[in-house]
Amino acid sequence: MIARAAGYVALTPTGFAAEASVQGAEATVARHEAGPVPATDQTLALPNEQLLQETVVAMMAATTELNRIGVNLNQVAAKFNATGELPRAGQV
């Protein structure tokens, strides 16, 4: 569901989840800073469980990809430090 929605607005699933989180936080802050909140309206309207689970999965996937990029960068730096030359693709 998140990937499909992200595609509609030309974002990655991770970008879509981040944007949705920021918009939700802004709306919650605005609602609570606008004045007293009735006792019946003090809970945060949470997304349904499936949407929340998909968001967490997308964020975990992004974390995994960033870790892989970091490993690749460290391998390139190690090769460069050892030889003084940048490795070609597939040499690391």
N, CA, C and O atoms as a MOPAC input file, in Angstrom:
PM7 MOZYME 1SCF
protein

 N      0.82100 1    -1.18000 1     0.00000 1
 C      0.00000 1     0.00000 1     0.00000 1
 C      0.87500 1     1.25800 1     0.00000 1
 O      0.60500 1     2.19800 1    -0.74800 1
 N      1.91400 1     1.28200 1     0.82800 1
 C      2.78200 1     2.45600 1     0.88300 1
 C      3.52800 1     2.63700 1    -0.43400 1
 O      3.63200 1     3.75300 1    -0.94200 1
 N      4.04400 1     1.55100 1    -0.98100 1
 C      4.77000 1     1.65400 1    -2.24900 1
 C      3.86200 1     2.17800 1    -3.35700 1
 O      4.28300 1     2.99700 1    -4.17500 1
 N      2.63000 1     1.70900 1    -3.38300 1
 C      1.68500 1     2.17200 1    -4.40200 1
 C      1.38700 1     3.65700 1    -4.22100 1
 O      1.39300 1     4.41400 1    -5.19200 1
 N      1.12600 1     4.07700 1    -2.98300 1
 C      0.84200 1     5.48400 1    -2.71800 1
 C      2.06000 1     6.34900 1    -3.03300 1
 O      1.92300 1     7.44400 1    -3.57800 1
 N      3.24200 1     5.86100 1    -2.69200 1
 C      4.46900 1     6.61400 1    -2.97700 1
 C      4.63900 1     6.80200 1    -4.47700 1
 O      5.06100 1     7.86500 1    -4.93200 1
 N      4.31100 1     5.77500 1    -5.24000 1
 C      4.41300 1     5.87500 1    -6.68900 1
 C      3.49700 1     6.93500 1    -7.27600 1
 O      3.84300 1     7.58700 1    -8.26100 1
 N      2.33000 1     7.10500 1    -6.67000 1
 C      1.38700 1     8.11600 1    -7.15600 1
 C      1.94200 1     9.52800 1    -7.03100 1
 O      1.59400 1    10.40300 1    -7.82400 1
 N      2.80200 1     9.75900 1    -6.04400 1
 C      3.33600 1    11.10900 1    -5.81700 1
 C      4.83500 1    11.18800 1    -6.10300 1
 O      5.50900 1    12.12000 1    -5.66400 1
 N      5.34900 1    10.20200 1    -6.84200 1
 C      6.75000 1    10.16800 1    -7.29200 1
 C      7.74400 1    10.24000 1    -6.13500 1
 O      8.72500 1    10.98000 1    -6.19900 1
 N      7.48500 1     9.46500 1    -5.07400 1
 C      8.40700 1     9.35200 1    -3.95300 1
 C      8.76500 1     7.88800 1    -3.76000 1
 O      8.04400 1     6.99300 1    -4.20100 1
 N      9.89400 1     7.65700 1    -3.09300 1
 C     10.21200 1     6.29200 1    -2.68800 1
 C      9.31600 1     5.94700 1    -1.50700 1
 O      8.78500 1     6.84900 1    -0.86000 1
 N      9.13500 1     4.67300 1    -1.21100 1
 C      8.34200 1     4.32500 1    -0.03000 1
 C      8.89600 1     4.95800 1     1.24900 1
 O      8.13100 1     5.39000 1     2.11200 1
 N     10.21900 1     5.01000 1     1.36800 1
 C     10.83000 1     5.62400 1     2.54100 1
 C     10.54100 1     7.11900 1     2.58200 1
 O     10.20400 1     7.65900 1     3.63600 1
 N     10.67000 1     7.78500 1     1.44600 1
 C     10.37400 1     9.21600 1     1.38700 1
 C      8.91900 1     9.49700 1     1.70000 1
 O      8.60000 1    10.47100 1     2.38200 1
 N      8.03300 1     8.64200 1     1.19900 1
 C      6.61000 1     8.79800 1     1.46700 1
 C      6.33300 1     8.64000 1     2.95300 1
 O      5.58300 1     9.42500 1     3.53400 1
 N      6.93700 1     7.62600 1     3.57400 1
 C      6.73200 1     7.39300 1     5.00900 1
 C      7.25500 1     8.57100 1     5.82500 1
 O      6.61800 1     8.99300 1     6.79000 1
 N      8.40500 1     9.09400 1     5.44200 1
 C      8.96100 1    10.24700 1     6.15600 1
 C      8.05400 1    11.46000 1     6.01200 1
 O      7.77600 1    12.15400 1     6.99000 1
 N      7.59300 1    11.71500 1     4.79400 1
 C      6.70600 1    12.86300 1     4.55100 1
 C      5.41000 1    12.72000 1     5.34600 1
 O      4.93200 1    13.68800 1     5.93800 1
 N      4.85100 1    11.53200 1     5.36000 1
 C      3.61500 1    11.30100 1     6.11400 1
 C      3.83900 1    11.51100 1     7.60300 1
 O      2.97700 1    12.05400 1     8.29300 1
 N      4.99700 1    11.08200 1     8.10000 1
 C      5.31600 1    11.27100 1     9.51800 1
 C      5.42000 1    12.74900 1     9.87000 1
 O      4.89300 1    13.19000 1    10.89100 1
 N      6.09600 1    13.50600 1     9.02600 1
 C      6.24700 1    14.94400 1     9.27600 1
 C      4.88900 1    15.64000 1     9.22600 1
 O      4.58300 1    16.46500 1    10.08800 1
 N      4.08100 1    15.31700 1     8.23300 1
 C      2.76200 1    15.94500 1     8.13500 1
 C      1.89100 1    15.58600 1     9.32400 1
 O      1.15900 1    16.43500 1     9.83100 1
 N      1.95700 1    14.34100 1     9.77600 1
 C      1.18400 1    13.93500 1    10.94600 1
 C      1.63600 1    14.66600 1    12.19100 1
 O      0.81100 1    15.09300 1    12.99900 1
 N      2.94400 1    14.81400 1    12.35400 1
 C      3.47700 1    15.54200 1    13.51100 1
 C      3.07600 1    17.01000 1    13.47100 1
 O      2.68200 1    17.58000 1    14.48900 1
 N      3.17600 1    17.62500 1    12.28600 1
 C      2.78000 1    19.03400 1    12.15600 1
 C      1.30500 1    19.22500 1    12.49200 1
 O      0.94700 1    20.18500 1    13.17400 1
 N      0.45200 1    18.32600 1    12.02400 1
 C     -0.98300 1    18.43600 1    12.29500 1
 C     -1.27000 1    18.25800 1    13.77900 1
 O     -2.11500 1    18.95800 1    14.33700 1
 N     -0.57900 1    17.33300 1    14.41400 1
 C     -0.79100 1    17.09800 1    15.84500 1
 C     -0.35300 1    18.30400 1    16.65600 1
 O     -1.06300 1    18.73300 1    17.56600 1
 N      0.82400 1    18.85900 1    16.33100 1
 C      1.31900 1    20.03900 1    17.05000 1
 C      0.37300 1    21.21000 1    16.83900 1
 O      0.02000 1    21.90100 1    17.79400 1
 N     -0.04000 1    21.43900 1    15.60000 1
 C     -0.94500 1    22.55600 1    15.30600 1
 C     -2.26000 1    22.40300 1    16.05900 1
 O     -2.78800 1    23.37500 1    16.59900 1
 N     -2.78500 1    21.19000 1    16.09300 1
 C     -4.05300 1    20.95900 1    16.77500 1
 C     -3.92900 1    21.22700 1    18.26500 1
 O     -4.83200 1    21.81400 1    18.86100 1
 N     -2.84400 1    20.81400 1    18.86900 1
 C     -2.67400 1    20.98200 1    20.31100 1
 C     -2.23900 1    22.39000 1    20.69100 1
 O     -2.50200 1    22.83400 1    21.80900 1
 N     -1.57900 1    23.09900 1    19.78600 1
 C     -1.16200 1    24.46800 1    20.08600 1
 C     -2.26200 1    25.47900 1    19.78000 1
 O     -2.13700 1    26.65200 1    20.13100 1
 N     -3.32600 1    25.04300 1    19.13700 1
 C     -4.42700 1    25.94700 1    18.79000 1
 C     -5.27200 1    26.31400 1    20.01100 1
 O     -6.07600 1    27.24300 1    19.94200 1
 N     -5.10900 1    25.62500 1    21.08500 1
 C     -5.88100 1    25.91800 1    22.28400 1
 C     -6.21300 1    24.64300 1    23.02000 1
 O     -5.73300 1    23.56700 1    22.66300 1
 N     -7.03100 1    24.76000 1    24.04500 1
 C     -7.38500 1    23.57100 1    24.82400 1
 C     -8.01000 1    22.49600 1    23.94000 1
 O     -8.83100 1    22.77000 1    23.06500 1
 N     -7.59400 1    21.28500 1    24.20300 1
 C     -8.10100 1    20.14800 1    23.45300 1
 C     -9.12700 1    19.44600 1    24.32800 1
 O     -8.83100 1    19.10200 1    25.47200 1
 N    -10.34100 1    19.22700 1    23.80000 1
 C    -11.35100 1    18.52800 1    24.60600 1
 C    -10.82700 1    17.17600 1    25.08500 1
 O    -10.06400 1    16.51000 1    24.38500 1
 N    -11.24300 1    16.78200 1    26.27700 1
 C    -10.76400 1    15.53500 1    26.87300 1
 C    -11.01100 1    14.33900 1    25.95800 1
 O    -10.25100 1    13.37200 1    25.98600 1
 N    -12.05200 1    14.39600 1    25.15900 1
 C    -12.36700 1    13.27800 1    24.27000 1
 C    -11.49800 1    13.26800 1    23.02100 1
 O    -11.55200 1    12.30800 1    22.25300 1
 N    -10.68000 1    14.33100 1    22.78900 1
 C     -9.89300 1    14.44600 1    21.56800 1
 C     -8.39700 1    14.51900 1    21.86600 1
 O     -7.65700 1    15.09200 1    21.06600 1
 N     -7.92400 1    13.97000 1    22.97100 1
 C     -6.51900 1    14.09600 1    23.34200 1
 C     -5.64900 1    12.96800 1    22.82500 1
 O     -4.43200 1    12.99600 1    23.00500 1
 N     -6.24200 1    11.99100 1    22.19600 1
 C     -5.42900 1    10.90200 1    21.67400 1
 C     -4.97400 1    11.23300 1    20.26300 1
 O     -5.66200 1    11.93200 1    19.51900 1
 N     -3.83800 1    10.73300 1    19.91800 1
 C     -3.30800 1    10.91400 1    18.57700 1
 C     -4.00400 1     9.92000 1    17.66200 1
 O     -4.09500 1     8.73200 1    17.97000 1
 N     -4.48300 1    10.41000 1    16.55700 1
 C     -5.13100 1     9.51400 1    15.59400 1
 C     -4.04500 1     8.72600 1    14.87800 1
 O     -3.37800 1     9.25100 1    13.98600 1
 N     -3.86700 1     7.48500 1    15.26300 1
 C     -2.82500 1     6.65000 1    14.68500 1
 C     -3.31000 1     6.01000 1    13.39300 1
 O     -4.49600 1     5.71200 1    13.24700 1
 N     -2.39000 1     5.79800 1    12.45500 1
 C     -2.78100 1     5.09900 1    11.23500 1
 C     -3.14200 1     3.65500 1    11.56900 1
 O     -2.79800 1     3.14500 1    12.63600 1
 N     -3.83100 1     3.01600 1    10.65400 1
 C     -4.19000 1     1.62900 1    10.93100 1
 C     -2.93300 1     0.78100 1    11.06500 1
 O     -1.85800 1     1.17400 1    10.61000 1
 N     -3.07000 1    -0.36500 1    11.68100 1
 C     -1.91600 1    -1.21200 1    12.01400 1
 C     -1.14700 1    -1.64900 1    10.77500 1
 O      0.08100 1    -1.71400 1    10.80400 1
 N     -1.85000 1    -1.95000 1     9.69000 1
 C     -1.17000 1    -2.38800 1     8.47100 1
 C     -0.30100 1    -1.27000 1     7.90900 1
 O      0.83800 1    -1.51600 1     7.51000 1
 N     -0.81400 1    -0.06500 1     7.87400 1
 C     -0.04000 1     1.06800 1     7.36400 1
 C      1.18400 1     1.30400 1     8.24200 1
 O      2.27300 1     1.56200 1     7.73100 1
 N      1.01500 1     1.21900 1     9.53900 1
 C      2.13600 1     1.40700 1    10.45400 1
 C      3.19200 1     0.31700 1    10.23400 1
 O      4.38800 1     0.60700 1    10.20300 1
 N      2.75200 1    -0.91700 1    10.08200 1
 C      3.68300 1    -2.02000 1     9.85100 1
 C      4.43600 1    -1.82500 1     8.53700 1
 O      5.64500 1    -2.05100 1     8.47900 1
 N      3.73900 1    -1.41100 1     7.48900 1
 C      4.39600 1    -1.18100 1     6.20300 1
 C      5.40500 1    -0.04600 1     6.29500 1
 O      6.45800 1    -0.09700 1     5.66000 1
 N      5.09300 1     0.96200 1     7.07000 1
 C      6.01700 1     2.08100 1     7.26100 1
 C      7.28600 1     1.61300 1     7.95800 1
 O      8.39200 1     1.97200 1     7.55200 1
 N      7.12800 1     0.82200 1     8.99500 1
 C      8.28400 1     0.30200 1     9.71900 1
 C      9.13100 1    -0.57900 1     8.80800 1
 O     10.35900 1    -0.48400 1     8.82700 1
 N      8.50400 1    -1.42300 1     8.02200 1
 C      9.23700 1    -2.29300 1     7.10000 1
 C     10.01700 1    -1.44700 1     6.08000 1
 O     11.16900 1    -1.75300 1     5.77300 1
 N      9.39800 1    -0.40100 1     5.56600 1
 C     10.07600 1     0.47500 1     4.59900 1
 C     11.26700 1     1.17600 1     5.24000 1
 O     12.31700 1     1.30600 1     4.61200 1
 N     11.11800 1     1.62400 1     6.46600 1
 C     12.21300 1     2.29800 1     7.16000 1
 C     13.35300 1     1.31200 1     7.45100 1
 O     14.52600 1     1.67300 1     7.35400 1
 N     13.01200 1     0.08500 1     7.80300 1
 C     14.04100 1    -0.92800 1     8.05600 1
 C     14.78800 1    -1.27100 1     6.76900 1
 O     16.00300 1    -1.46900 1     6.79000 1
 N     14.07000 1    -1.34000 1     5.65600 1
 C     14.70800 1    -1.61200 1     4.36700 1
 C     15.66400 1    -0.47700 1     3.99800 1
 O     16.75900 1    -0.72200 1     3.49100 1
 N     15.25400 1     0.74500 1     4.25100 1
 C     16.11800 1     1.89600 1     3.96100 1
 C     17.37000 1     1.84200 1     4.83200 1
 O     18.46500 1     2.14600 1     4.35900 1
 N     17.21900 1     1.46300 1     6.08500 1
 C     18.36000 1     1.34200 1     6.98600 1
 C     19.33900 1     0.28500 1     6.47000 1
 O     20.55100 1     0.49700 1     6.48900 1
 N     18.81700 1    -0.84100 1     6.01400 1
 C     19.66000 1    -1.90300 1     5.47200 1
 C     20.43300 1    -1.40100 1     4.25500 1
 O     21.63000 1    -1.65600 1     4.12700 1
 N     19.75200 1    -0.69500 1     3.37000 1
 C     20.42300 1    -0.17700 1     2.17700 1
 C     21.50300 1     0.83600 1     2.53900 1
 O     22.58100 1     0.82800 1     1.94400 1
 N     21.22900 1     1.70100 1     3.49900 1
 C     22.23800 1     2.67300 1     3.92300 1
 C     23.44700 1     1.97600 1     4.54200 1
 O     24.58300 1     2.39900 1     4.32600 1
 N     23.21500 1     0.92400 1     5.30000 1
 C     24.32900 1     0.15700 1     5.86700 1
 C     25.17700 1    -0.46400 1     4.76300 1
 O     26.40500 1    -0.47300 1     4.85200 1
 N     24.52800 1    -0.98300 1     3.72500 1
 C     25.26500 1    -1.58000 1     2.60800 1
 C     26.10100 1    -0.53200 1     1.87600 1
 O     27.23600 1    -0.79900 1     1.48000 1
 N     25.53800 1     0.64900 1     1.70200 1
 C     26.28400 1     1.74000 1     1.06500 1
 C     27.50600 1     2.08200 1     1.90400 1
 O     28.59200 1     2.30200 1     1.36700 1
 N     27.33000 1     2.12800 1     3.22500 1
 C     28.45000 1     2.42000 1     4.11900 1
 C     29.55100 1     1.37900 1     4.02700 1
 O     30.73300 1     1.72300 1     4.02800 1
 N     29.17500 1     0.11300 1     3.94700 1
 C     30.16200 1    -0.96800 1     3.80300 1
 C     30.92600 1    -0.79100 1     2.49900 1
 O     32.15200 1    -0.90100 1     2.47700 1
 N     30.20800 1    -0.51800 1     1.41000 1
 C     30.87800 1    -0.32100 1     0.11700 1
 C     31.83400 1     0.86500 1     0.16100 1
 O     32.94800 1     0.78600 1    -0.35800 1
 N     31.40900 1     1.94700 1     0.76900 1
 C     32.25500 1     3.13300 1     0.86800 1
 C     33.50700 1     2.83500 1     1.68500 1
 O     34.60100 1     3.26700 1     1.32400 1
 N     33.35500 1     2.10600 1     2.77400 1
 C     34.51900 1     1.73700 1     3.58600 1
 C     35.48800 1     0.85800 1     2.80800 1
 O     36.70200 1     1.00000 1     2.95600 1
 N     34.97300 1    -0.04400 1     1.98400 1
 C     35.83700 1    -0.89900 1     1.17700 1
 C     36.60900 1    -0.08200 1     0.14300 1
 O     37.79200 1    -0.32800 1    -0.09000 1
 N     35.94500 1     0.88000 1    -0.46900 1
 C     36.61100 1     1.74800 1    -1.44400 1
 C     37.69600 1     2.56000 1    -0.74900 1
 O     38.80700 1     2.68100 1    -1.26600 1
 N     37.38100 1     3.11900 1     0.42300 1
 C     38.36300 1     3.91800 1     1.16100 1
 C     39.56500 1     3.06600 1     1.56600 1
 O     40.70300 1     3.52600 1     1.47700 1
 N     39.32800 1     1.83600 1     2.00800 1
 C     40.43300 1     0.95800 1     2.40000 1
 C     41.33200 1     0.65400 1     1.20400 1
 O     42.55800 1     0.67900 1     1.31800 1
 N     40.72400 1     0.37300 1     0.07600 1
 C     41.49800 1     0.08100 1    -1.14100 1
 C     42.30400 1     1.31300 1    -1.56000 1
 O     43.47600 1     1.19700 1    -1.92200 1
 N     41.68200 1     2.48300 1    -1.51200 1
 C     42.36400 1     3.72100 1    -1.88700 1
 C     43.52400 1     3.99900 1    -0.93000 1
 O     44.61200 1     4.37100 1    -1.37000 1
 N     43.30200 1     3.82400 1     0.35800 1
 C     44.35800 1     4.07500 1     1.34100 1
 C     45.52600 1     3.10100 1     1.17800 1
 O     46.67600 1     3.46400 1     1.42600 1
 N     45.23800 1     1.88400 1     0.76900 1
 C     46.28900 1     0.88000 1     0.61600 1
 C     47.09100 1     1.05600 1    -0.67300 1
 O     48.29700 1     0.81000 1    -0.69500 1
 N     46.42200 1     1.47900 1    -1.74000 1
 C     47.09600 1     1.53200 1    -3.04600 1
 C     47.28200 1     2.94000 1    -3.59900 1
 O     48.12400 1     3.15700 1    -4.47000 1
 N     46.50800 1     3.89100 1    -3.10300 1
 C     46.57100 1     5.24100 1    -3.63800 1
 C     45.75600 1     5.41700 1    -4.90800 1
 O     45.76400 1     6.49100 1    -5.51000 1
 N     45.04700 1     4.36100 1    -5.32100 1
 C     44.22300 1     4.42100 1    -6.52500 1
 C     42.79900 1     4.01700 1    -6.18300 1
 O     42.56200 1     3.16600 1    -5.32600 1
 N     41.86700 1     4.64200 1    -6.86800 1
 C     40.46400 1     4.26000 1    -6.67800 1
 C     40.20300 1     2.96000 1    -7.41100 1
 O     40.61300 1     2.81000 1    -8.56200 1
 N     39.53100 1     2.02000 1    -6.77300 1
 C     39.22900 1     0.75500 1    -7.44600 1
 C     38.17500 1     0.94400 1    -8.51400 1
 O     37.33900 1     1.84200 1    -8.41700 1
 N     38.21100 1     0.10700 1    -9.52400 1
 C     37.18300 1     0.11600 1   -10.55400 1
 C     35.99400 1    -0.69000 1   -10.06800 1
 O     36.10900 1    -1.47300 1    -9.12500 1
 N     34.86600 1    -0.50200 1   -10.70400 1
 C     33.67100 1    -1.24200 1   -10.31800 1
 C     33.95600 1    -2.74200 1   -10.36700 1
 O     34.56000 1    -3.24100 1   -11.31600 1
 N     33.51700 1    -3.44300 1    -9.34300 1
 C     33.70200 1    -4.88000 1    -9.27200 1
 C     35.02000 1    -5.31700 1    -8.65300 1
 O     35.22200 1    -6.51400 1    -8.44500 1
 N     35.92900 1    -4.38500 1    -8.35000 1
 C     37.21400 1    -4.72800 1    -7.76000 1
 C     37.20100 1    -4.71300 1    -6.23600 1
 O     38.17300 1    -5.12900 1    -5.60500 1
 N     36.14300 1    -4.25100 1    -5.65900 1
 C     36.11000 1    -4.14200 1    -4.19400 1
 C     35.45100 1    -5.36100 1    -3.61700 1
 O     35.32000 1    -5.47300 1    -2.39800 1

